[in-house]
Amino acid sequence: MSQYYSIAIDGPAGAGKSSLAKALAARLGFLYVDTGAIYRTVGLYVARQGGDCGKLEEVLPRLPEIELSLRHGDDGQQHMLLGGEDVTEAIRENAVSRYASQVSAHQPVRDFLLDMQRELARQHNVIMDGRDIGTVVLPQADVKIFLTASVEQRALRRCRELEARGQAVDLETLKKEIAQRDYDDSHRAAAPLRQAEDAVVLDTSQLDLQQSLEALLTLVKERLPL
Ligand code: DC
């Protein structure tokens, strides 16, 4: 048994996982681990090397050469490092979402990243967000939340987020991309996105960030002696 607490937050893209997990981590003093950022960094690396992220034979030989690390700043912000380069911003490009989804469908990529994720939970109280945290990475997590929202709401949120970064996107295109990514993430053979049997579902379609955070805090406090 780990002496640390772990909270697993899984769910589809744009459900508010990262904003909420980050805010919750700050409130509880836990380490926030964004596992999507790790897959994004692998996708960015392979794409930069000219590899096709959808082809295992182009991804696999590149895994041992990736110098991937994760660092938390004093503000609790997670930074992704590729070699010496901080790619925290670069991995948020819209194209990288697709590369991440593609590399994440390969089981050897998932195996390659498993230890790194588990090690963080062995050493810290963590709130980890992703797709398979409650089912595969931390099946013994103390609290499991499955966070979701309608495709419309998620597309709207992603649209605002990208606009705030100065990236113009079409809402309808985003909706299609999100629906496609949901389908791909939940129908792949390797660790498909699914709710753990013992996860609590929180649908944030009708909730703003503050209301969602309060709902999450209540769920966690009911389950952990904090
Ligand atoms: O959460 P995100 O959108 O940054 O994740 C990027 C991609 O990585 C997404 O398509 C699903 C995949 N992913 C995964 O397969 N397993 C995780 N634990 C986290 C992300």
Residues whose N, C-alpha, C, O or C-beta is under 5 A from the ligand:
A	BS01	DC	A13 T35 G36 A37 Y39 S97 A100 S101 S104 D129 G130 R131 D132
